[in-house]
Amino acid sequence: MGAEDVRARLIAEARGWIGTPYLHRASLKGQGADCLGLIRGVWRAVVGPEPQGLPAYAPDWAEATKAEQMAQAAGRHMRALAVEAIAPGDVLLFRWREGFPAKHAAILVSADRMVHAHDGAAVAEVFLAPWWRRRLAFAFAFPGA
């Protein structure tokens, strides 16, 4: 399967999660997911078994550790990209505030739209608006994409 086919499958799978309720640490389509759970679920559906177990994490894990744990984990299993070179199917990591580690993830599904799970809401497709673009810290390509 070519990279474009993989990207098309990633996008379709991410969109298939739309409407899944937000649930911290969950990763079950239609039942519950947080932003990392969305990435994990899309990985399982398109790439295969998850490459590592899920560590324990509280909602404030990034503020507590100050380490780029999410970006480091993504870099172990995905190809790092320049944020200027993102394409549909890529994983995007965001910082909520300057000086804090990236702790929010989404999947780009078109040049200006992404699918993500946000606390207090369901998985949704939203515009990659300037507010999001200013907070974009890292980007990664899934294996095969």
N, CA, C and O atoms as a GROMACS GRO file, in nm:
protein
  580
    1MET      N    1   0.085  -0.117   0.000
    1MET     CA    2   0.000   0.000   0.000
    1MET      C    3   0.090   0.124   0.000
    1MET      O    4   0.184   0.133   0.078
    2GLY      N    5   0.059   0.218  -0.088
    2GLY     CA    6   0.138   0.339  -0.099
    2GLY      C    7   0.107   0.440   0.010
    2GLY      O    8   0.007   0.428   0.081
    3ALA      N    9   0.195   0.539   0.022
    3ALA     CA   10   0.179   0.642   0.126
    3ALA      C   11   0.047   0.716   0.113
    3ALA      O   12  -0.016   0.749   0.214
    4GLU      N   13   0.003   0.744  -0.010
    4GLU     CA   14  -0.124   0.816  -0.028
    4GLU      C   15  -0.241   0.730   0.018
    4GLU      O   16  -0.337   0.782   0.075
    5ASP      N   17  -0.235   0.599  -0.005
    5ASP     CA   18  -0.340   0.509   0.044
    5ASP      C   19  -0.343   0.507   0.196
    5ASP      O   20  -0.450   0.509   0.256
    6VAL      N   21  -0.225   0.503   0.258
    6VAL     CA   22  -0.216   0.505   0.405
    6VAL      C   23  -0.276   0.636   0.457
    6VAL      O   24  -0.355   0.635   0.551
    7ARG      N   25  -0.240   0.747   0.396
    7ARG     CA   26  -0.294   0.876   0.440
    7ARG      C   27  -0.446   0.881   0.426
    7ARG      O   28  -0.515   0.932   0.514
    8ALA      N   29  -0.499   0.828   0.317
    8ALA     CA   30  -0.644   0.826   0.298
    8ALA      C   31  -0.711   0.742   0.407
    8ALA      O   32  -0.817   0.779   0.457
    9ARG      N   33  -0.650   0.630   0.442
    9ARG     CA   34  -0.705   0.546   0.549
    9ARG      C   35  -0.698   0.616   0.684
    9ARG      O   36  -0.792   0.607   0.763
   10LEU      N   37  -0.587   0.685   0.711
   10LEU     CA   38  -0.573   0.759   0.837
   10LEU      C   39  -0.682   0.866   0.850
   10LEU      O   40  -0.743   0.880   0.955
   11ILE      N   41  -0.704   0.940   0.743
   11ILE     CA   42  -0.804   1.046   0.744
   11ILE      C   43  -0.944   0.988   0.765
   11ILE      O   44  -1.021   1.037   0.847
   12ALA      N   45  -0.976   0.883   0.691
   12ALA     CA   46  -1.108   0.821   0.704
   12ALA      C   47  -1.128   0.766   0.845
   12ALA      O   48  -1.236   0.781   0.903
   13GLU      N   49  -1.026   0.704   0.900
   13GLU     CA   50  -1.038   0.649   1.035
   13GLU      C   51  -1.054   0.761   1.138
   13GLU      O   52  -1.138   0.750   1.227
   14ALA      N   53  -0.975   0.867   1.126
   14ALA     CA   54  -0.989   0.979   1.220
   14ALA      C   55  -1.130   1.036   1.214
   14ALA      O   56  -1.190   1.064   1.318
   15ARG      N   57  -1.183   1.053   1.095
   15ARG     CA   58  -1.320   1.106   1.082
   15ARG      C   59  -1.423   1.009   1.138
   15ARG      O   60  -1.530   1.050   1.182
   16GLY      N   61  -1.392   0.880   1.138
   16GLY     CA   62  -1.482   0.781   1.194
   16GLY      C   63  -1.497   0.793   1.345
   16GLY      O   64  -1.592   0.738   1.402
   17TRP      N   65  -1.406   0.863   1.410
   17TRP     CA   66  -1.412   0.884   1.555
   17TRP      C   67  -1.496   1.005   1.594
   17TRP      O   68  -1.524   1.025   1.712
   18ILE      N   69  -1.537   1.086   1.496
   18ILE     CA   70  -1.614   1.206   1.526
   18ILE      C   71  -1.740   1.168   1.604
   18ILE      O   72  -1.812   1.075   1.568
   19GLY      N   73  -1.764   1.242   1.710
   19GLY     CA   74  -1.879   1.216   1.797
   19GLY      C   75  -1.846   1.130   1.917
   19GLY      O   76  -1.928   1.120   2.009
   20THR      N   77  -1.729   1.066   1.919
   20THR     CA   78  -1.689   0.987   2.035
   20THR      C   79  -1.673   1.081   2.154
   20THR      O   80  -1.601   1.180   2.144
   21PRO      N   81  -1.740   1.052   2.266
   21PRO     CA   82  -1.730   1.142   2.382
   21PRO      C   83  -1.587   1.151   2.437
   21PRO      O   84  -1.510   1.055   2.427
   22TYR      N   85  -1.553   1.267   2.493
   22TYR     CA   86  -1.424   1.283   2.558
   22TYR      C   87  -1.423   1.202   2.687
   22TYR      O   88  -1.515   1.211   2.769
   23LEU      N   89  -1.318   1.122   2.705
   23LEU     CA   90  -1.299   1.046   2.828
   23LEU      C   91  -1.149   1.031   2.850
   23LEU      O   92  -1.080   0.969   2.770
   24HIS      N   93  -1.100   1.089   2.959
   24HIS     CA   94  -0.957   1.086   2.992
   24HIS      C   95  -0.904   0.944   2.990
   24HIS      O   96  -0.963   0.854   3.049
   25ARG      N   97  -0.791   0.923   2.921
   25ARG     CA   98  -0.718   0.797   2.908
   25ARG      C   99  -0.790   0.690   2.826
   25ARG      O  100  -0.738   0.579   2.815
   26ALA      N  101  -0.904   0.718   2.770
   26ALA     CA  102  -0.979   0.618   2.694
   26ALA      C  103  -0.938   0.621   2.546
   26ALA      O  104  -0.885   0.721   2.497
   27SER      N  105  -0.963   0.509   2.478
   27SER     CA  106  -0.930   0.498   2.336
   27SER      C  107  -1.020   0.395   2.270
   27SER      O  108  -0.972   0.295   2.216
   28LEU      N  109  -1.150   0.419   2.273
   28LEU     CA  110  -1.246   0.326   2.216
   28LEU      C  111  -1.347   0.404   2.132
   28LEU      O  112  -1.429   0.480   2.185
   29LYS      N  113  -1.340   0.385   2.001
   29LYS     CA  114  -1.426   0.458   1.908
   29LYS      C  115  -1.573   0.443   1.948
   29LYS      O  116  -1.621   0.332   1.973
   30GLY      N  117  -1.642   0.554   1.954
   30GLY     CA  118  -1.784   0.556   1.987
   30GLY      C  119  -1.812   0.551   2.136
   30GLY      O  120  -1.924   0.582   2.178
   31GLN      N  121  -1.713   0.514   2.216
   31GLN     CA  122  -1.733   0.500   2.360
   31GLN      C  123  -1.664   0.610   2.440
   31GLN      O  124  -1.724   0.667   2.531
   32GLY      N  125  -1.539   0.642   2.406
   32GLY     CA  126  -1.468   0.746   2.477
   32GLY      C  127  -1.323   0.754   2.433
   32GLY      O  128  -1.260   0.652   2.402
   33ALA      N  129  -1.270   0.876   2.429
   33ALA     CA  130  -1.130   0.898   2.392
   33ALA      C  131  -1.087   1.035   2.438
   33ALA      O  132  -1.165   1.130   2.440
   34ASP      N  133  -0.959   1.044   2.475
   34ASP     CA  134  -0.897   1.175   2.489
   34ASP      C  135  -0.812   1.196   2.363
   34ASP      O  136  -0.816   1.112   2.272
   35CYS      N  137  -0.736   1.305   2.357
   35CYS     CA  138  -0.663   1.332   2.233
   35CYS      C  139  -0.560   1.224   2.202
   35CYS      O  140  -0.543   1.187   2.086
   36LEU      N  141  -0.491   1.174   2.304
   36LEU     CA  142  -0.395   1.066   2.282
   36LEU      C  143  -0.468   0.938   2.245
   36LEU      O  144  -0.420   0.860   2.162
   37GLY      N  145  -0.583   0.914   2.306
   37GLY     CA  146  -0.662   0.796   2.274
   37GLY      C  147  -0.706   0.794   2.130
   37GLY      O  148  -0.712   0.688   2.068
   38LEU      N  149  -0.738   0.910   2.074
   38LEU     CA  150  -0.773   0.920   1.932
   38LEU      C  151  -0.655   0.875   1.846
   38LEU      O  152  -0.672   0.794   1.755
   39ILE      N  153  -0.537   0.926   1.875
   39ILE     CA  154  -0.417   0.890   1.798
   39ILE      C  155  -0.392   0.740   1.812
   39ILE      O  156  -0.363   0.672   1.713
   40ARG      N  157  -0.402   0.688   1.933
   40ARG     CA  158  -0.380   0.545   1.957
   40ARG      C  159  -0.480   0.460   1.880
   40ARG      O  160  -0.443   0.359   1.821
   41GLY      N  161  -0.608   0.501   1.880
   41GLY     CA  162  -0.710   0.424   1.810
   41GLY      C  163  -0.690   0.424   1.660
   41GLY      O  164  -0.707   0.322   1.594
   42VAL      N  165  -0.654   0.539   1.604
   42VAL     CA  166  -0.626   0.547   1.461
   42VAL      C  167  -0.504   0.461   1.429
   42VAL      O  168  -0.503   0.392   1.328
   43TRP      N  169  -0.402   0.465   1.513
   43TRP     CA  170  -0.283   0.380   1.494
   43TRP      C  171  -0.325   0.234   1.485
   43TRP      O  172  -0.287   0.165   1.391
   44ARG      N  173  -0.403   0.187   1.583
   44ARG     CA  174  -0.444   0.046   1.586
   44ARG      C  175  -0.520   0.007   1.460
   44ARG      O  176  -0.499  -0.101   1.405
   45ALA      N  177  -0.608   0.094   1.414
   45ALA     CA  178  -0.691   0.063   1.297
   45ALA      C  179  -0.613   0.063   1.166
   45ALA      O  180  -0.644  -0.015   1.076
   46VAL      N  181  -0.513   0.147   1.155
   46VAL     CA  182  -0.443   0.162   1.027
   46VAL      C  183  -0.304   0.101   1.028
   46VAL      O  184  -0.265   0.037   0.931
   47VAL      N  185  -0.229   0.120   1.137
   47VAL     CA  186  -0.090   0.074   1.142
   47VAL      C  187  -0.079  -0.066   1.201
   47VAL      O  188  -0.006  -0.150   1.147
   48GLY      N  189  -0.150  -0.093   1.310
   48GLY     CA  190  -0.144  -0.222   1.378
   48GLY      C  191  -0.136  -0.204   1.528
   48GLY      O  192  -0.175  -0.100   1.580
   49PRO      N  193  -0.086  -0.306   1.598
   49PRO     CA  194  -0.079  -0.297   1.745
   49PRO      C  195   0.002  -0.176   1.790
   49PRO      O  196   0.098  -0.135   1.725
   50GLU      N  197  -0.039  -0.120   1.903
   50GLU     CA  198   0.033  -0.006   1.958
   50GLU      C  199   0.177  -0.044   1.990
   50GLU      O  200   0.202  -0.154   2.041
   51PRO      N  201   0.272   0.045   1.961
   51PRO     CA  202   0.413   0.010   1.979
   51PRO      C  203   0.463   0.013   2.123
   51PRO      O  204   0.570  -0.040   2.153
   52GLN      N  205   0.387   0.073   2.213
   52GLN     CA  206   0.426   0.074   2.354
   52GLN      C  207   0.301   0.087   2.440
   52GLN      O  208   0.197   0.134   2.394
   53GLY      N  209   0.314   0.046   2.564
   53GLY     CA  210   0.203   0.056   2.657
   53GLY      C  211   0.176   0.199   2.695
   53GLY      O  212   0.260   0.287   2.677
   54LEU      N  213   0.059   0.222   2.747
   54LEU     CA  214   0.018   0.356   2.788
   54LEU      C  215   0.065   0.383   2.930
   54LEU      O  216   0.024   0.312   3.022
   55PRO      N  217   0.149   0.484   2.950
   55PRO     CA  218   0.190   0.516   3.086
   55PRO      C  219   0.077   0.584   3.162
   55PRO      O  220  -0.015   0.639   3.101
   56ALA      N  221   0.083   0.580   3.292
   56ALA     CA  222  -0.015   0.652   3.373
   56ALA      C  223   0.006   0.802   3.350
   56ALA      O  224   0.119   0.849   3.341
   57TYR      N  225  -0.104   0.876   3.339
   57TYR     CA  226  -0.094   1.021   3.329
   57TYR      C  227  -0.221   1.085   3.381
   57TYR      O  228  -0.332   1.037   3.356
   58ALA      N  229  -0.201   1.193   3.453
   58ALA     CA  230  -0.312   1.273   3.506
   58ALA      C  231  -0.338   1.387   3.408
   58ALA      O  232  -0.252   1.415   3.324
   59PRO      N  233  -0.452   1.453   3.417
   59PRO     CA  234  -0.478   1.565   3.326
   59PRO      C  235  -0.372   1.675   3.328
   59PRO      O  236  -0.355   1.745   3.229
   60ASP      N  237  -0.301   1.691   3.438
   60ASP     CA  238  -0.199   1.797   3.448
   60ASP      C  239  -0.057   1.744   3.434
   60ASP      O  240   0.037   1.807   3.482
   61TRP      N  241  -0.039   1.629   3.368
   61TRP     CA  242   0.092   1.566   3.360
   61TRP      C  243   0.199   1.658   3.299
   61TRP      O  244   0.312   1.659   3.348
   62ALA      N  245   0.167   1.733   3.197
   62ALA     CA  246   0.268   1.817   3.132
   62ALA      C  247   0.313   1.930   3.222
   62ALA      O  248   0.432   1.962   3.229
   63GLU      N  249   0.219   1.991   3.291
   63GLU     CA  250   0.254   2.099   3.382
   63GLU      C  251   0.340   2.048   3.497
   63GLU      O  252   0.429   2.119   3.545
   64ALA      N  253   0.314   1.927   3.540
   64ALA     CA  254   0.388   1.870   3.653
   64ALA      C  255   0.531   1.832   3.615
   64ALA      O  256   0.623   1.849   3.696
   65THR      N  257   0.552   1.781   3.492
   65THR     CA  258   0.685   1.730   3.456
   65THR      C  259   0.771   1.829   3.379
   65THR      O  260   0.893   1.824   3.388
   66LYS      N  261   0.709   1.918   3.302
   66LYS     CA  262   0.780   2.014   3.216
   66LYS      C  263   0.860   1.947   3.104
   66LYS      O  264   0.935   2.015   3.033
   67ALA      N  265   0.847   1.816   3.086
   67ALA     CA  266   0.921   1.743   2.982
   67ALA      C  267   0.833   1.725   2.859
   67ALA      O  268   0.711   1.718   2.871
   68GLU      N  269   0.894   1.718   2.744
   68GLU     CA  270   0.822   1.697   2.617
   68GLU      C  271   0.794   1.548   2.598
   68GLU      O  272   0.835   1.488   2.498
   69GLN      N  273   0.724   1.488   2.693
   69GLN     CA  274   0.700   1.344   2.690
   69GLN      C  275   0.618   1.300   2.569
   69GLN      O  276   0.650   1.197   2.508
   70MET      N  277   0.516   1.375   2.532
   70MET     CA  278   0.433   1.336   2.418
   70MET      C  279   0.514   1.342   2.289
   70MET      O  280   0.507   1.251   2.207
   71ALA      N  281   0.589   1.447   2.270
   71ALA     CA  282   0.671   1.461   2.150
   71ALA      C  283   0.781   1.355   2.146
   71ALA      O  284   0.811   1.301   2.040
   72GLN      N  285   0.840   1.325   2.260
   72GLN     CA  286   0.944   1.222   2.264
   72GLN      C  287   0.887   1.085   2.228
   72GLN      O  288   0.949   1.010   2.152
   73ALA      N  289   0.770   1.052   2.280
   73ALA     CA  290   0.706   0.924   2.248
   73ALA      C  291   0.670   0.919   2.099
   73ALA      O  292   0.694   0.818   2.033
   74ALA      N  293   0.614   1.026   2.047
   74ALA     CA  294   0.580   1.029   1.905
   74ALA      C  295   0.704   1.011   1.819
   74ALA      O  296   0.701   0.940   1.719
   75GLY      N  297   0.814   1.074   1.858
   75GLY     CA  298   0.937   1.064   1.783
   75GLY      C  299   0.998   0.925   1.783
   75GLY      O  300   1.074   0.890   1.693
   76ARG      N  301   0.965   0.845   1.883
   76ARG     CA  302   1.015   0.707   1.886
   76ARG      C  303   0.944   0.619   1.784
   76ARG      O  304   1.000   0.518   1.740
   77HIS      N  305   0.822   0.655   1.745
   77HIS     CA  306   0.741   0.566   1.664
   77HIS      C  307   0.694   0.625   1.532
   77HIS      O  308   0.639   0.554   1.448
   78MET      N  309   0.715   0.756   1.513
   78MET     CA  310   0.672   0.824   1.392
   78MET      C  311   0.786   0.910   1.339
   78MET      O  312   0.883   0.938   1.409
   79ARG      N  313   0.772   0.951   1.214
   79ARG     CA  314   0.873   1.036   1.151
   79ARG      C  315   0.843   1.182   1.184
   79ARG      O  316   0.734   1.231   1.156
   80ALA      N  317   0.940   1.251   1.244
   80ALA     CA  318   0.924   1.393   1.277
   80ALA      C  319   0.922   1.476   1.149
   80ALA      O  320   0.992   1.446   1.052
   81LEU      N  321   0.840   1.580   1.150
   81LEU     CA  322   0.825   1.670   1.034
   81LEU      C  323   0.843   1.814   1.078
   81LEU      O  324   0.819   1.847   1.195
   82ALA      N  325   0.883   1.898   0.988
   82ALA     CA  326   0.878   2.042   1.013
   82ALA      C  327   0.731   2.082   1.014
   82ALA      O  328   0.654   2.036   0.931
   83VAL      N  329   0.692   2.168   1.108
   83VAL     CA  330   0.551   2.207   1.115
   83VAL      C  331   0.505   2.278   0.988
   83VAL      O  332   0.385   2.282   0.960
   84GLU      N  333   0.597   2.333   0.912
   84GLU     CA  334   0.562   2.398   0.785
   84GLU      C  335   0.534   2.296   0.675
   84GLU      O  336   0.481   2.332   0.569
   85ALA      N  337   0.568   2.170   0.698
   85ALA     CA  338   0.556   2.066   0.595
   85ALA      C  339   0.443   1.967   0.622
   85ALA      O  340   0.444   1.857   0.566
   86ILE      N  341   0.346   2.004   0.706
   86ILE     CA  342   0.239   1.911   0.740
   86ILE      C  343   0.149   1.883   0.620
   86ILE      O  344   0.130   1.967   0.532
   87ALA      N  345   0.093   1.761   0.620
   87ALA     CA  346   0.002   1.719   0.514
   87ALA      C  347  -0.111   1.639   0.578
   87ALA      O  348  -0.095   1.586   0.688
   88PRO      N  349  -0.225   1.630   0.512
   88PRO     CA  350  -0.334   1.551   0.567
   88PRO      C  351  -0.289   1.409   0.602
   88PRO      O  352  -0.221   1.342   0.525
   89GLY      N  353  -0.331   1.366   0.721
   89GLY     CA  354  -0.291   1.237   0.775
   89GLY      C  355  -0.183   1.247   0.881
   89GLY      O  356  -0.154   1.149   0.949
   90ASP      N  357  -0.123   1.364   0.898
   90ASP     CA  358  -0.016   1.383   0.996
   90ASP      C  359  -0.073   1.411   1.135
   90ASP      O  360  -0.184   1.460   1.151
   91VAL      N  361   0.008   1.378   1.236
   91VAL     CA  362  -0.024   1.406   1.376
   91VAL      C  363   0.033   1.542   1.412
   91VAL      O  364   0.149   1.572   1.382
   92LEU      N  365  -0.048   1.624   1.476
   92LEU     CA  366  -0.007   1.757   1.520
   92LEU      C  367  -0.008   1.761   1.672
   92LEU      O  368  -0.102   1.712   1.735
   93LEU      N  369   0.096   1.820   1.731
   93LEU     CA  370   0.102   1.837   1.876
   93LEU      C  371   0.106   1.986   1.908
   93LEU      O  372   0.178   2.063   1.844
   94PHE      N  373   0.027   2.025   2.006
   94PHE     CA  374   0.010   2.165   2.041
   94PHE      C  375   0.048   2.193   2.185
   94PHE      O  376   0.036   2.107   2.272
   95ARG      N  377   0.095   2.315   2.208
   95ARG     CA  378   0.118   2.367   2.344
   95ARG      C  379  -0.002   2.455   2.379
   95ARG      O  380  -0.048   2.535   2.297
   96TRP      N  381  -0.052   2.441   2.500
   96TRP     CA  382  -0.160   2.530   2.542
   96TRP      C  383  -0.106   2.670   2.569
   96TRP      O  384  -0.172   2.770   2.543
   97ARG      N  385   0.020   2.676   2.623
   97ARG     CA  386   0.081   2.806   2.653
   97ARG      C  387   0.230   2.800   2.624
   97ARG      O  388   0.292   2.694   2.631
   98GLU      N  389   0.285   2.914   2.592
   98GLU     CA  390   0.429   2.927   2.569
   98GLU      C  391   0.505   2.880   2.692
   98GLU      O  392   0.467   2.912   2.804
   99GLY      N  393   0.611   2.805   2.671
   99GLY     CA  394   0.693   2.758   2.782
   99GLY      C  395   0.645   2.628   2.845
   99GLY      O  396   0.712   2.575   2.934
  100PHE      N  397   0.531   2.578   2.802
  100PHE     CA  398   0.480   2.452   2.853
  100PHE      C  399   0.500   2.343   2.748
  100PHE      O  400   0.503   2.372   2.629
  101PRO      N  401   0.514   2.218   2.791
  101PRO     CA  402   0.528   2.109   2.693
  101PRO      C  403   0.400   2.093   2.609
  101PRO      O  404   0.290   2.129   2.652
  102ALA      N  405   0.418   2.039   2.491
  102ALA     CA  406   0.303   2.005   2.407
  102ALA      C  407   0.225   1.894   2.475
  102ALA      O  408   0.283   1.794   2.519
  103LYS      N  409   0.094   1.911   2.484
  103LYS     CA  410   0.013   1.808   2.549
  103LYS      C  411  -0.122   1.786   2.482
  103LYS      O  412  -0.209   1.720   2.540
  104HIS      N  413  -0.141   1.839   2.363
  104HIS     CA  414  -0.265   1.815   2.290
  104HIS      C  415  -0.231   1.764   2.151
  104HIS      O  416  -0.139   1.814   2.086
  105ALA      N  417  -0.306   1.664   2.105
  105ALA     CA  418  -0.278   1.602   1.976
  105ALA      C  419  -0.402   1.606   1.887
  105ALA      O  420  -0.515   1.606   1.935
  106ALA      N  421  -0.377   1.610   1.757
  106ALA     CA  422  -0.484   1.607   1.657
  106ALA      C  423  -0.429   1.540   1.531
  106ALA      O  424  -0.309   1.519   1.517
  107ILE      N  425  -0.520   1.508   1.441
  107ILE     CA  426  -0.482   1.454   1.311
  107ILE      C  427  -0.532   1.550   1.204
  107ILE      O  428  -0.650   1.582   1.199
  108LEU      N  429  -0.440   1.597   1.120
  108LEU     CA  430  -0.476   1.686   1.010
  108LEU      C  431  -0.553   1.605   0.906
  108LEU      O  432  -0.505   1.500   0.863
  109VAL      N  433  -0.672   1.652   0.864
  109VAL     CA  434  -0.752   1.577   0.768
  109VAL      C  435  -0.768   1.650   0.634
  109VAL      O  436  -0.814   1.591   0.536
  110SER      N  437  -0.730   1.776   0.629
  110SER     CA  438  -0.723   1.851   0.504
  110SER      C  439  -0.624   1.964   0.529
  110SER      O  440  -0.569   1.976   0.638
  111ALA      N  441  -0.602   2.047   0.430
  111ALA     CA  442  -0.503   2.154   0.446
  111ALA      C  443  -0.536   2.246   0.562
  111ALA      O  444  -0.446   2.305   0.622
  112ASP      N  445  -0.665   2.260   0.596
  112ASP     CA  446  -0.702   2.356   0.700
  112ASP      C  447  -0.801   2.299   0.804
  112ASP      O  448  -0.869   2.375   0.873
  113ARG      N  449  -0.809   2.166   0.815
  113ARG     CA  450  -0.900   2.105   0.912
  113ARG      C  451  -0.830   1.991   0.984
  113ARG      O  452  -0.742   1.924   0.929
  114MET      N  453  -0.870   1.971   1.110
  114MET     CA  454  -0.812   1.864   1.190
  114MET      C  455  -0.922   1.797   1.272
  114MET      O  456  -1.028   1.855   1.295
  115VAL      N  457  -0.895   1.673   1.315
  115VAL     CA  458  -0.984   1.600   1.404
  115VAL      C  459  -0.911   1.587   1.536
  115VAL      O  460  -0.794   1.550   1.540
  116HIS      N  461  -0.982   1.619   1.646
  116HIS     CA  462  -0.920   1.610   1.778
  116HIS      C  463  -1.026   1.584   1.884
  116HIS      O  464  -1.146   1.602   1.860
  117ALA      N  465  -0.981   1.540   2.000
  117ALA     CA  466  -1.067   1.520   2.117
  117ALA      C  467  -1.029   1.625   2.218
  117ALA      O  468  -0.912   1.636   2.257
  118HIS      N  469  -1.126   1.702   2.261
  118HIS     CA  470  -1.099   1.812   2.352
  118HIS      C  471  -1.179   1.791   2.479
  118HIS      O  472  -1.297   1.757   2.475
  119ASP      N  473  -1.114   1.813   2.593
  119ASP     CA  474  -1.179   1.796   2.724
  119ASP      C  475  -1.314   1.867   2.728
  119ASP      O  476  -1.324   1.984   2.693
  120GLY      N  477  -1.415   1.796   2.770
  120GLY     CA  478  -1.548   1.854   2.782
  120GLY      C  479  -1.630   1.848   2.655
  120GLY      O  480  -1.741   1.901   2.652
  121ALA      N  481  -1.579   1.787   2.549
  121ALA     CA  482  -1.651   1.780   2.422
  121ALA      C  483  -1.629   1.643   2.358
  121ALA      O  484  -1.554   1.561   2.411
  122ALA      N  485  -1.693   1.620   2.248
  122ALA     CA  486  -1.673   1.497   2.173
  122ALA      C  487  -1.563   1.517   2.069
  122ALA      O  488  -1.525   1.631   2.040
  123VAL      N  489  -1.512   1.408   2.014
  123VAL     CA  490  -1.418   1.418   1.903
  123VAL      C  491  -1.487   1.496   1.791
  123VAL      O  492  -1.603   1.469   1.758
  124ALA      N  493  -1.415   1.593   1.735
  124ALA     CA  494  -1.475   1.681   1.634
  124ALA      C  495  -1.374   1.716   1.527
  124ALA      O  496  -1.253   1.708   1.547
  125GLU      N  497  -1.426   1.755   1.412
  125GLU     CA  498  -1.344   1.810   1.305
  125GLU      C  499  -1.359   1.961   1.312
  125GLU      O  500  -1.470   2.013   1.311
  126VAL      N  501  -1.247   2.032   1.320
  126VAL     CA  502  -1.247   2.177   1.335
  126VAL      C  503  -1.146   2.239   1.239
  126VAL      O  504  -1.060   2.171   1.184
  127PHE      N  505  -1.159   2.370   1.219
  127PHE     CA  506  -1.062   2.442   1.138
  127PHE      C  507  -0.929   2.451   1.212
  127PHE      O  508  -0.926   2.470   1.333
  128LEU      N  509  -0.821   2.439   1.138
  128LEU     CA  510  -0.688   2.465   1.192
  128LEU      C  511  -0.670   2.617   1.185
  128LEU      O  512  -0.593   2.669   1.104
  129ALA      N  513  -0.743   2.684   1.271
  129ALA     CA  514  -0.750   2.830   1.272
  129ALA      C  515  -0.619   2.890   1.322
  129ALA      O  516  -0.535   2.819   1.377
  130PRO      N  517  -0.601   3.020   1.305
  130PRO     CA  518  -0.479   3.086   1.354
  130PRO      C  519  -0.450   3.057   1.502
  130PRO      O  520  -0.334   3.043   1.540
  131TRP      N  521  -0.554   3.049   1.585
  131TRP     CA  522  -0.533   3.018   1.727
  131TRP      C  523  -0.459   2.886   1.742
  131TRP      O  524  -0.365   2.876   1.821
  132TRP      N  525  -0.500   2.784   1.667
  132TRP     CA  526  -0.432   2.654   1.671
  132TRP      C  527  -0.293   2.661   1.608
  132TRP      O  528  -0.197   2.608   1.663
  133ARG      N  529  -0.282   2.728   1.496
  133ARG     CA  530  -0.152   2.735   1.426
  133ARG      C  531  -0.045   2.800   1.514
  133ARG      O  532   0.072   2.760   1.510
  134ARG      N  533  -0.084   2.898   1.593
  134ARG     CA  534   0.014   2.962   1.684
  134ARG      C  535   0.062   2.865   1.790
  134ARG      O  536   0.172   2.884   1.843
  135ARG      N  537  -0.012   2.766   1.824
  135ARG     CA  538   0.021   2.672   1.930
  135ARG      C  539   0.083   2.542   1.878
  135ARG      O  540   0.124   2.457   1.957
  136LEU      N  541   0.090   2.525   1.746
  136LEU     CA  542   0.146   2.405   1.686
  136LEU      C  543   0.295   2.397   1.716
  136LEU      O  544   0.372   2.485   1.678
  137ALA      N  545   0.334   2.291   1.786
  137ALA     CA  546   0.473   2.278   1.831
  137ALA      C  547   0.550   2.168   1.758
  137ALA      O  548   0.669   2.182   1.733
  138PHE      N  549   0.482   2.058   1.724
  138PHE     CA  550   0.547   1.942   1.662
  138PHE      C  551   0.452   1.880   1.561
  138PHE      O  552   0.330   1.894   1.571
  139ALA      N  553   0.509   1.809   1.464
  139ALA     CA  554   0.430   1.733   1.368
  139ALA      C  555   0.502   1.603   1.338
  139ALA      O  556   0.625   1.596   1.338
  140PHE      N  557   0.424   1.499   1.314
  140PHE     CA  558   0.478   1.366   1.289
  140PHE      C  559   0.394   1.295   1.183
  140PHE      O  560   0.274   1.318   1.170
  141ALA      N  561   0.461   1.208   1.108
  141ALA     CA  562   0.391   1.124   1.010
  141ALA      C  563   0.382   0.982   1.064
  141ALA      O  564   0.480   0.928   1.117
  142PHE      N  565   0.265   0.923   1.052
  142PHE     CA  566   0.247   0.782   1.089
  142PHE      C  567   0.338   0.695   1.001
  142PHE      O  568   0.373   0.735   0.890
  143PRO      N  569   0.377   0.577   1.049
  143PRO     CA  570   0.453   0.486   0.964
  143PRO      C  571   0.378   0.455   0.834
  143PRO      O  572   0.257   0.431   0.835
  144GLY      N  573   0.450   0.457   0.725
  144GLY     CA  574   0.391   0.428   0.596
  144GLY      C  575   0.328   0.545   0.526
  144GLY      O  576   0.292   0.536   0.408
  145ALA      N  577   0.314   0.658   0.597
  145ALA     CA  578   0.249   0.776   0.536
  145ALA      C  579   0.353   0.870   0.477
  145ALA      O  580   0.317   0.973   0.421
   0.00000   0.00000   0.00000
